[in-house]
C-alpha cells in the first residue's frame, strides 16, 4: 500500500462520518429478585474509536458499570473497532420488566438496540425448615419490628456510613470507598439512593451490591454495601460529600428485615405509606500526596503496578507498505488516564498518530486491565531498519518508588516495494479508454438575429426599479466585510477565539438547559464540562486537550493579573463539580445540574466583566 493510499484511508475514517452499529444482549432473560444479570452492549465502527452508548433511565433496575473490552484492528490501512461495555443489573420489582432501547450517536445519526424483556421472579425458598438456620440447628428468635423500634433510638433504626481504605494516596492511586446502608426495621417502599459528590476525585463502580447481616452494639441489622473506586486528580485536599438514602418505614412489619433476601425484597415492593426518613453518610476527607522526586523522563502520571510489551506486526515489509507498531501496558491501576508512551525518534519511518484500545476489569475490587497503543509506520527506504527501545515508567505506591520498563529494540528488513514508480488515481469512478475528442470543426449557423447575451441581460436589469439595483452593491460590501473579518481571524486566531469564547459558552449553557428541561440531566452535565473547557481554552490560548485545572488557573493569573482570587476559586469549584458529574458513572441528578447551570451562568457574567476590565488596563 502506498503512502497516499494510507493517508486517504485515514481521511475516510473520521469518527463523525464513521458507520456504527450497536447490539445488546443479556446472560439471562429470567432472574430472581435477589439475583443479578449481565447486560453487554457491543458497539462497532470503522474508526479508531467509537462513542459510548447513552444509557436511558431504567427505574426497574439498579445499574452498575462492570468494565469494558475493546478490540481494534488495522488491516491494509483499514481500521475497525469493537467495544463491549458490560453492566450488572439488579432488578427492583417482580414481574415483567423491560430494558428500553439503548442508543449510540456518531454525530450525525443515532443507532438503537432492540428492547429486551426480563422476567423477574420471587426468590427461591430456603432449603432449611422454618425455625432453623442454614445448618439445621434451631434458630434464635428474632426480635419483631415493634420490639426493635421500642428498644432503639429513632436515629439508630436505619443509618448510612461511608469509609475509605486509605486516608492519603498519590494522584491516580486507587482508593476504595465503602458505603453501607443499615436497617433494623422493614421498609414500605424501595429506598432512593443519592450517591455522593466528589472533590478532586474521579470514580469507578465496583459492582455488585453486597447484602448481609451484622450485629452493631447488640442490635441485629441487615445491610446493603456499595463499593466505589476513587482516584485522586491532583495534589491537595480531596473529599467525599455525604451520600443519602430516602426511605419509608412502617410500624407493621411487611417483610422480615433479617431475611437473607431482605434488600432484594424491599426493592421489589411497590411504594407504600409510612414515615419518611432521610439518612446521610458522614463526609470523608482524603489527602492527595505530592509525587516523589526523581521521576524518570518516561514517567507520565501512571500509578499502580504494570507490565510493558511492544512490537511490530511484521518482521519483513516493503517500502510504501503500512506497519502496525503496538505498545501494550497491562496491570492494576487507572488505565483510563494512561497516555501513549513517547516513541523514540524514527527518521527512517513516516509516523502517523497513535490510536488506543482499552480493556478494563474489576476483579477483587481492583481496577485493572490493559491499554494498547497502535501506531502506523511506513518505511521510507529499504534495508535493515531498527525501531529503538520504547520506555514506560510508573510509580509503585507500595514501595513509593518509580519503575521504568523497556521493550525493544526491534529489527526490520525493508525490501523494495513492488509498486514504486507506479501512478495511482483516487478519483471516483472512471471513463473507458478510447478516443477523446479535442475539438470540432463544425459550427451550426442560425439565420435568426439574436442580440448578444450580455446586452440582453443588461437591458433587462436596466428595466428593473432603481432600488433593486442596490442589492448587488450591498452584496459586494457584505462580501468585503466578511473577507476582512476572515482575514483578521486568520491573522490573529487567539484574539478571535478570545472574543468569541463568551458567546460559545452561552450557547453551550443554553444547550445544557434544553437537555435538563427535556429530562436528560446525564447529557447536560458533559455539555457544561466541555463548554467550560472550551471557554477557558479561548481565554487562555492553551489547547483544550492539554488543559489542566492548575495550568488553566496559572495562565489566567499570568494573562490577567487583576483577576480576583474569588473568580479563580469559583472556576476551580465549578470545574471539580463538572468533572465529578462528567466522569462519575451515575452522573449528576436534575437538581445538581440545575445548580451547576446557575453557577456557570453567574461565573460567566463575573469573568466577562473582569476580562474586559483587565483588557482596558
Beta strands, then each sheet from edge to edge (+ up, - down):
strand 1: 20-26
strand 2: 30-32
strand 3: 36-45
strand 4: 61-75
strand 5: 78-91
strand 6: 95-99
strand 7: 103-105
strand 8: 110-112
strand 9: 116-121
strand 10: 158-164
strand 11: 168-170
strand 12: 174-183
strand 13: 192-194
strand 14: 198-199
strand 15: 201-216
strand 16: 219-232
strand 17: 236-240
strand 18: 244-249
strand 19: 275-280
strand 20: 284-289
strand 21: 299-312
strand 22: 316-318
strand 23: 322-333
strand 24: 349-361
strand 25: 368-379
strand 26: 383-387
strand 27: 390-396
strand 28: 401-407
strand 29: 410-415
sheet 1: 1+ 3- 5+ 4-
sheet 2: 2+ 9+ 6-
sheet 3: 7+ 8-
sheet 4: 10+ 12- 16+ 15-
sheet 5: 11+ 20+ 17- 14+
sheet 6: 13+ 18- 19+
sheet 7: 24+ 25- 23+ 21- 27- 28+
sheet 8: 22+ 29+ 26-
end
